[in-house]
Amino acid sequence: MMKIRTGLSTLSLAIGIALAGGASAVSAEGPTLSPEDFEKGKTIYFQHCAGCHGTLRKGATGKSLEPAWTKKDPKTGKVSEGGTLKLGQQRLEKVISQGTEGGMNNFSDILSPDEVKLISTYIQMPAPIPPEMSLAQMKANTKVYVDPKDYPTKPLHGRNWKNFFVVIERDVGKVAVVDGDKKEIIAHIPTGYAVHVIKALEHSNAAHPENPDDVGRFWFTMGRDGKLNKIDLWQMPDKMLVAETKVAYDARDVAVTGDGKYAVAGGYWPPHFVFVDAHTMEPVKVVSTRGVNVDGEYVNESRVAAVYDTPNEKSVLVSMKELGQMWQVDYSDIANLRIEKIDSAKFLHDGFFDPTGRYFQIAANASNKMVVVDTKERKLEAMIDVAKLPHPGPGANWNDPQCGPVAGTVHLGVGKFTVWGNDPNGHADKAWKICYETETDGPGLFLRTHPKSKYVWGDQTKHPEPEVQQTINVLDKESRKIAKRIRVTDKPGYAGVHIEFNADGSEVWVSVWNMKDSKKPNGEIVIYDANTLEEKTRIKGFFAPTGKFNVTNRSEHVT
């Protein structure tokens, strides 16, 4: 997370201006801020709060942060009132500083006391309304650094690029490319603020890519500032960034269509998704996601949290977070899109496919459910009640000795692995039902496994206590018990986060996220033997490493 103790960076200031809208910096009633401090508060909110609480502060994964609100219980008719004004300055400062065990981490290691005070005041004032973004604006922000006609026809660096890891360096706006064989950082590529995810063209059964050699070669990064970058792993390090565009002011996900023609990027604000020519990086079509949610209410801020290519169909899945809908978008004819709007539950966030590629399993985290979509029939398959705020990240599929094929998630709101059956053809009696739950010490963000591994690994990054935050749980697939708890660091202000296997499944890579010193190259990736669970080595020199993506595992749908 980015610190701004000594003032706003140029990038932060640009974000603040982009999200400014027409709101006054001084409220007529209640708390006030100077125009300068209001701009600082707006940037802090964008960087640290908007993802969970919404641009307009109406709440999603996190609670509403509107100054005042009223709610009517649909069952009892009872009206309740609340809001940040009711909580007050001191209470807000305490919660922001210390975090909660319900899934909000402490910000005492990230924000200064003055910044905590400032953001506590800012969220008691009305939210500014951000501007829209047109297709013409997106095209004007498209930049080409290497002309496609000059792309190499074979890798230029002589390395095993299929075991490369692409690593998010969150707070410095970069992506590191790491040689997984030699354990070397070979590039730090400038991208944009807080890259959220990186995806590549994957192997697909339904929509074969025009050039099979492109599978796993080109990677598309989506940053929280809406910048979309294209990276070519065949290039020499100084030429790997080949093009970029900007599709939103705030964004989270991207996917490449199975034929390799388009990157489909989803925006938080404006609420829309965009088809981008994957070859030239020119935006070609914008689709608004505003609409009526599953409760029959119109939603202006309907954010796109997840975009996934469907392995067996010529379509992409786009999650409508606030609507509680999955949209299955057929891209056979993007001039006349066919879209199935599949009702499920709010607030759809992140997910993954079962091993067959037919069923998509996604967390409706604030509804405490896992939603299952049948992409063949293009309909809702099931909804599974799970613990508080499920968050599977890239997810995990494996075989359980009693339930057969299963999948699992960790949770933002409680320390727990939840595992369910996901084989309706071979194990119909177990499908989409809870198989078992295993308690952990704290809430987490990600879990991961590999077909060759005996274990499922999960982090506990969302717990406010450092010792828990720094410890990874290793779940034994056979016994269903925690086989080992591994503390990846004991440095104050550092956390363990995100797990990824190498290409052959023999190693497990875990990030040491230097939250306290995120703009310094103090982050590490710790590599463990996937069988013995013993530490093998550490790669140093990262700037705030978080998510990392192995070329082979991601392009081959290995979970």
Disulfide bonds with the S-S distance in Angstrom:
Cys403-Cys435 2.22
